[in-house]
Amino acid sequence: MRRTKKPTVRPQLRRDWLRRQEEEGLSAPKIATVDGFDVRTVRNNIEIAREERERREARSVVLRNAMEKHYDDLGIFARKLDSHITGETSSLLLLKEDPMWTALREHMPRSSLWRNLGRQEILREEVREVEKGLRRQLDSLVRNRAQLPFSVTHGELGLNTGIIDLLSSHFMFTARGEPGLDKRADFRLNAVDDETTSMEYGDFSIGKVPNERVDDVKHLVIDLMNDVTSWEEHGAIGNLFARLDRVKRELHDELLVIILRRVVPGRCRYCP
């Protein structure tokens, strides 16, 4: 007797059997009777459909977890960038070597974030160049105004380069719109011996001077602090700092969206 070929059970049909069993409460024998299949075929294919669904769900969970971790990595990197923009001397070189730099750029290639990061680097370099030139000017100024040996080493009689650090800091603080160094109460005097005094101003060592010249040096320091803030360069670097602050604010706002949204548009080579 010729055997009848069993009809092929397509994936869509086995998934429908599983649905009818779970949602409509139909038994395998009932489905077999209605659809004209052997009950063992129906049972076997319902089990196959259930296993296929479990594998799909497992892959979906793995993919979802991988995507969440990927977005977490991008958020962590966005926080690193946010920390970078608030620093004064840090460089983008190390951040550019991080794979997440490439990932974020591929996710958001047209974001203004990249243009602003470049602008910030240029402005920071301009600030560094201004500071170098400022120190040269201050060195020349002190040499011309000081009536004592200048640029002496620690412990020698005269003024040391701490006065340049002091004036440069005061200049830069006030150019940023921040309070400058206190010109009234920051001098500290320490007797070295009966004839000389070590002078400090805040965190800055000024030098060792004869006792009778202490007041002269005080007046010199205060006069120089007043003078440098009236220079034309003071206003120019103030404008430079204002531009830098605007770029920082824009960068912070852009990065905050990435950090708080927690999902980054687009795809990259590292996406699951």
N, C-alpha and C positions, 0 to 999 in steps of 0.2 A: 504493500500500500504506500502510495506516495505521500511523504510528509509535507504538511502545509508550512510554508515559510512564515515565521512569526513576523508581524509588522514591526518596523523599526520605531523605537521610542525616542523621539527627538527631545533635546534638552528642555525646550519650551514646554513640552507636554509633561515631562516628569516634574518640572517646577509647578505646573498647574495642579498636578495630582497632590503634591505636597501642600499647596495652598488650600485645596478643597478639603483635604484631611484636617488641616489645622484651623481653618477659618469657618468651614461649613460643617465640620464634624463628620464627614463621610468616612466610612471604613474602607479599607483596601478591597474587600470583596464587593462592596457596593460600587466603587469606582470601576472595578474590573467588569462587572455586569453591565454597567451603563456604557462603558467605552469599548467593550468587546475585547478585553485582554485577559490573559491568564492572571489569576490573583497573585501568583508568585512573581510574575513580571512587574505587576503594580507595586508589590511590597519592596522588591529589590530596587526599583527605580525611585521610589519615594525615599529610601535610605540614601541612594546616590545623590539625590537632589538636596537632602539635608546635609550631607557631608560637603557638597559643593558650596552650599550657603555658608557653612561654618568656615571653610577655607577663605571665601571671599570676605567674610566679616573679620577674620583674623588678619588678612592682608590689609584691610581697611584700617584696623586699629594700629597696626605697625606703621602704615603710611601716615596716619594722623599724628602718632607720637613723634615720628621722624620730622614731620613738618613743624610741629610745635617746638621741637628742639632746635630746628634750623632757624625759626623765627626768634627763639630765645637768643641764639648765637648772634643774630643780626642786631637784636636789641642791646645785648651786652657790648657789641662793638660800637653801636651808636652812643652808648654812654661813655666809652673810651674817647670817642671823637668830641663829645661834649666837654669832657674833662680837659682835652687838649686845647680847646678854643679859649678856656679861661686861664691857661698858663701863659707865661710871658716868654719863655725861652725854649719850650719844647719844640721838637721838629716832627714833621709828618713822615719822615723817612721810615721809622720803625712801624708806624701804623700802615704805611703803604705795603710793607712786607707781609702783613697779616692777610691770610686768604679771605677774610671777611671784607677787606677793602674791595677786592675784586668782586666778591659776591654782591655787596651793596651797590656797586657801580653798575653791575649787570641788571640788578633788579630795578634801579632808578637811573638809567643813563642820561636822561634829560633833566634831572633835578638841578636846581640852581645851587644845591649844596656844594657841588664840585667846583663851580665857578667861585663861590664865596670862600671856599677853603684856599683856593689859589690866591684870591685877593688878600686874604688874611696873611698868607706867607709873604707876599710882596710888601705889605704894610709893615709887618714885623721887621723885615730886613731894612726898610727905610728907618724905622725907629732905632735899630742897632747902629746904623751908619750915623744917625744924628747924635747918638750917645758918644760914639767914638770922637766925632768932631767936637762935641761939647767938652769932653775931657781935655782935648788939646787946647781949646780956648781957655778953659779954667786954669790949666797949668800955666799958660802964658800970663793970665791975669794975676795969679797969686805971685808969680815970680816978680812981676812989675810992682805989685802993691806991698808985698811983705818986706819989712825992714829987718828980717832975720834970715838966716840960712834956710833954704827950702829944699824939700825932697831929700831930707836926711834920713838915715836909717834909724831904727828904733833905739832909743837911749842916747842918741847924739843931741847936741844942743841945736835947736831950730825947729822948723815946722816940717811935718812929714806929709805923705800923700793922702793921709786920712782926711785932710781938709778938702781935697778934690772929691773924695767919695761923699763927704758931707754936702758940699755945694751941688754936686751932680744929683744926689738924692733929693735935695730940696727943690731943685729945678724941675725934676721929672714929676715929683709928687704934685707940685702946684700946677704944672702944665696939664696934668690929668684932671685938674679941678678938685684934687684932694687937699686936705690941710697939709701945709708944709711943716718943717721941723719947728719946734717951739724956740723962738729966739730970745726968750726971757729967762728960762730957768733950767736949761739943759747942760750948762757948763759944770763939769766936775774937776776940782783942783786937788792934786795930790802932791804934797811936798816930797821932793826927791832928796834934797839936802837943804842946808841953810840958805842957799843962794838960788836954787832952781825949783821949778814947779812943773809937774806933768799935767797937761791939759787934755781933757776929753770933752766931747760934746755928744751926748746921747751914746750911741754905740761906736762913735768915731774917735780915734786917737788923733789929736791935733799936733802934739809934739811936746818937747821939753823946752821951756823958756825961762829966762831970768825972771826972778820974782818981780822986779820993777817993770817988766814988760807984759805982765799978765793982763792988765786992763787994756793995753794997746791991742793985744791979740784978740781979746773979746770984741772990742769995737771993730777991728778989722773983719772978723768973721761975720758979725751982724751986718756990717756995711756991704760985704760981698754978697750975702744972702739977699739983701734988698736989691742990689744992683742986677744980679743975674735974672731975677724975675721980670725986670723991665726990658730985657733984650728983645729984639725983634724975633729972634729964633724961638723965644718962649711961646709967643703966640702961634708961630708956625707949627711947632711940634704939638701944641694944644689942638690945632685943627687936625693934625695927623692922628692924634689919639681919639678925637671925636669920630673920624672916619673908621678907625679900627673898632671902636665901640659899636658903631652901627652894624658893621659886618658881623661882629660877635653876636649881637642880638638876633640878626637874621639867621645865623647858623644855629643858635640855640633853639629858636622857634622851629626850624626845619627838623632838627634832631629830636625835639620834644614830641613832634607828631609821630615820628618813627617809634620812639620809645613807648609812648602811651597807646598808640593804635595797636601795637603788638603783632600786626600782620602787615607785611611789606608787599606792595604790588609787584607784578612781574615775576620773572624766573631768573635763575642763574645756573651755572654749571654744577653747583652743589645741591640744588633742590632735589629732594627724594623723587 
